[in-house]
């Protein structure tokens, strides 16, 4: 059976890449009907959402939608399964109307626009017209799909409050990319504590800065990446005299080496609802690489990792607790190594590529009656 990965998705985003690989591994002959729109601005600063920018993006999306329609009509036959990935709210609405005939339309949004732009990043005021428009778009996109893939049970409960009940959702935890499962000797720099990411509010970077200030020379904090909260974090660090090394982003292929060089890897520490509902890719990646990990506690995390067995946790937004947990891992290397080994073994058993593909295959068969070929096949059709 053929599956079509459809839309304007960012191909390099971890969620979309993992979904693509799992569909192929599950045995689907995969065709990609894709038009790029959103790649040029990876971190999406506030100016990205200003009226003039949004008007330009609307024009670009309209043009991309026309090209997607031509691509769909040019396929040798309409694929029975249509899948829309992360960032595809508009794509889900387009696919519902355009991609016919079909057996099923699956939407894997990862997050809603409302929780990202209104609740977490606060780009739009919660009571404003634009926030209400995003909520309408989210509900319409989720309602367009026959099945919504959700990354955690905590997220499924959130969607239920939006009217998307369990009969229309299926939980498929993301896992980590193959690069992080490759065997790699640890080359940890003594007392190096690594954070990497796009400096989003859910990351709780201000908590990391405050913990670094408390620890001073007892730890070497390295913060890697760029994003909307970095400048504010640097200002906070300067004011608190926190000894932090700030570095620019590195390609994904270089991240396993960065992880191997860290004595402790940090997850996220935000206190918002979104931070409690998601398991960020950096958490999966650190666990897959077998590195000692500390992150905020929460229901989503406990779906995939066991605190005290695979990682250590602390309350969200608590720099004192974070500092104490980091020191514990730095001062108890045997504990750190034990946690890393257990996390890697757990990830390989539960979230390895073959396991993820099998899980996706099973849930699509169970929920939609969609059964792919026995052997993985892939064919390409893209710009």
N, C-alpha and C positions, 0 to 999 in steps of 0.2 A: 504493500500500500504506500502511496505517496503522501507526504506531508509538505505543506508549503509554509515556510517561515515568512510572514508577510509584514511589510510596512516600512517605516522610516527609522527603525531601531538603530541604536549605536552598536555596531558590530563588535567593537572591542570591549564593551561593558561586560563585566564578569557574569552577570545574571543571564544575558543573552548568549554569551559564549557557552556557558554551562548547559543552557536549554538546547542549543543547537547540537552540541556534542551528545547529549542524552537522547535526543530524537534519532540521531544517526545510529548510536549504539543500541537503541531499542529495536532497530531493524527497519525503520522507515527509509524509503527512497526520498531523500530530502531535496527540495528545490527552494531556492531563496528568491522571493519577489521583493526586491529591496531598492529603496531610493534614499540616499543620505540627506538629512536636513539639519540635524542637531549637533554634529560632531565639532564644528568649528570653535565652540566655546565650552571647554570641558567643565569648568567650575561654575558656570552660570551665575555671575555676579548680579547684584540688584539691577544694574542698568539693563541687563538682558531682558528684564520684565517690565521695562518702561514702555509707554504707549507706542512710541515710534518704532522701537525694536520689535514689539509684538506685531505691529502692522507689517513690518518687513517679513517676519517669520510666517505670518498668515499667508502672504503672497507666495513665499517659497513653498509652504506646505501645499497650497492649492496647485501649484505647478507640479510638485512631486506626486500629488494624488492623480493628476492626469497621466503622468508617466507610469505610475503603478497600474492604472487601469489598462493602459496599452500592454504592459508586461503580462498582466493576468490573461488578457485575451490572446496573447501570442503563445501561451503555453500549449503544449501538444494535447493536453486534456486537463480539465479542472481537477486539481488534487482534492481527494475526499476530505482530508484533514487540513484545516487552516489554523495556524498558530501565530498569535501576536504577542510579542515580548515586552520587556521593560520599556517604559516610556511611550507605550502605544495606545494611549486613550483615544486619540483621534483615529489611529489606524484601526482600532476595533470597530468603531462606527463605520469607517469606510469599508472594511472587510465584510461587515454584516450585509451591506447593500450590494457590494460589488462581487464578492467571491461566491458565485452560485453557478451550478449546483454544488453542494458540498454535503458531507455527512455531519461534520461538527466544526464549530469555531471555538478555539481555546484561547483564553487571554491569561497571560502570566505577568501581571503588572508590577510585582514586587512591592510597590508602595502606591498609595493614591497621591494625586496632585495636592489634595487638601492637606493631608498630614505632612507633606514635605514643605509646601510653600506657605501654608497658613499656620499650622500648629507648630512645626519645628523651626523653620527658617524665618517665619513671620514677615515674609515679603509683602503679603497683603493683610490688612486688618481683618480680624475674624468676622466683624459685623458688616464689612463692606460689600459692595456689589460684586467686585471681582472674586472675593472669596465664595460668595453664593454661586457665581457662575462656574467656578471650579468644582464645587460640590455637585452641581447639576451635570457637568461633564463626566465626573467620576461615576456617578450613578448610571448615567446613560451608557458609558463604556462597559461597566461591569455587567449591566443588563443585556448588552448586545451579545455576550458570549454564552455558549451552551455550558461551558465549564470554566471556572476561574481557578487557576493554580495559585496557591497561597504558600508563602515560604515558612510560616509557623502557625501553630494552632492559636497562639496569641493574636496573630494578625487575622486569622479567620474569625475570631470573636469580634474584632473591631469591624470587619466587613459585615458581620451579622447585624450590627447596629445601624449599618447603612442600608439594610434591607436585602443583603445577599446571604441567604440562608445556607446551612450546611448541605442541602440537597444540590446546590450549585457551586460548591467549592470543594477542592481537594488539596490536601497538604502535601507539598513536595519540597523537602528541605534542600537547599542549594548545594552545599558541599564546597569543595575547592577545586581549582583548576589543576590539570595534570602536573604543571611545573612544580607545585608545592609537595607533591607526593614523591618526587624523584629523590632517591637516597643522596644525602649530602652530609659530609663530615662537619660537625659543629666547629666553628673557629671563633668562639665567643671572646670578645674583648671584655676583660674583667670589669664588671660593674656597669656595663653599658645597658641602658634602658631605651628601647626603641618604640617610637610611635610613628605610624605613617598613615596618610589619608588626605582628604580634601578639606579638612578644617570646617566641618559642618557642625551646627549646634548639637546634634545628637552625640558627637564625639566627646563633648565635655572637655575641650582642650584647656579651659581655664582651671579645671580641677587638676590636670596634669601639671600645669605651670605652678600652681600653689604647692603641689606635692614636691616638685623639684626645688622650690625655694626652701621648703622645710628640710630637705635632705642635704642641700648644699654639695660639698665635695664628697659626700658618701656615695653618690651615684653620678654617672655620666649620662645625662638625658640627651638623646638625639631625636629631634622632631623633623620628619621628612615629609615633604609635600607642599601643596599650595591650595588656597581656597579662601572663601569669604571671611573666615574667622582668623586667618593667620596674622594679619597686621595687628588686630586687637590683642591677640595672644602675645605677640612680640612686645607690645607696649606694656602689657601686664607683667611680663617677665622682666623687663627692664626696671619697672617700678619696684618689683619684689626682689630684685637682684638674684633671680633664679639662673643658675649656671646651665644654660641650654644651648646646644649646637643646633642651629637652624639650617636645613638643607632643602634644596629644590627636589621636585619629584624625580624618580628614576623609572625607566620602563619596567613593565611587569616582569619581564624575563630576568631583571636584575634583583628583584625583591627577595628571592630565595637566598641569595648571598647576603643581603642585608639582615635577614632573619637569622642566618647562621652565625653572624657576627655579634648578635645581641645576647646578653646574659638574661634579659627579661624583655618580653614583648607586651605592649599595652594594647588593650582593646578599646572600648568606649566607656564613657562615664557620665553621659548626659542624664539629666533627671526627667526629661520629657517622656510622654507616652510612647512616642515613636521608638525611642531608644530601648524601651522595655519590650517592644513587639518584634524587633528584628534581630537577626544574628548577622552582623556586618561581615563582609568577605574577609576582612583582616583577622577576625577571630577564627574563622574556618581555616584560613591560610596558615596562621601560626600553629594551630593544632595539627594540621596535616604535616607541617614541617618538623613537628616534634619539639617546638620551642616552649620554654616556660612562659606561661601566659597569665596575666591578671586583667580582669575586666569587671564591669559592673554586673551585679547580680540582677536577675529578672526572670520572668516566666519563659521568655523565648530562649534564653541561653540554656535553661535547664531542660529544654526539649532535646538538645543536641550534645551538651557536655555536662558532666557531673562535677560540681564544685568540690574541691578537696581530693578528687581523683584524677581529673583531666586538666584542671586549672585552679587558680585561686580567684576569689571574688571579693568585692567590697561594695558598700552601698553607693548608689549614684550620688554624684556631687559632693563627695566627702574626701577632701584632699588629705586629711590626717589619716584616715583609714587606708587610702591608696599608698601614702608614704610608708606606713607600717608594713603593708603587704609586700611592697617592692623590697624593702629592707629584709624581710623574712626570706624572700627568694634569693636575694644576693648573699645573705649570710648562711643559708642552708643549701649549698650546691647539690647535695644528694637528693633533697626534696625536689629541687628544681628539675634535676635530671629525671627523677621518677615521674613527675607530672608530665614532662615532655614526652617520655617514652609511652606512657599510658594514653596520652592524647593522640599520638600518631597511630598507635595500634587500633584505637577506637575509630579514628577517621578512616583508616584503610579498610576496616571490617564493615563499617556502616555507610560510608560516603565515598568509597572509591568509584571510579568511572563506570565499571561494569555494574556495580550495585545500584548506582543512580539511574542508569539506563533501564535496568530491570524494574526498578520501582516505578518509573514513569510509564513503561510499557504496561505494567500490571494495572495501574490506576486508570489509564486510558481505555484499556480493555474492559475493566469492571464498570466504569462510569459511563462510557460512551459506546461500548461495543466495537471499538476501533482496534483491530488486530493487524499489526504489521507483518512483513515477511519474516521468515525464520532466521534469515541471515542479514546482518547490517549491510545496507546498500546506500550509496550516495550519488546523486547527480547534481551538477551545478547549473544554475541558470540565473545569472545576475549581471549587473553592469560592470 
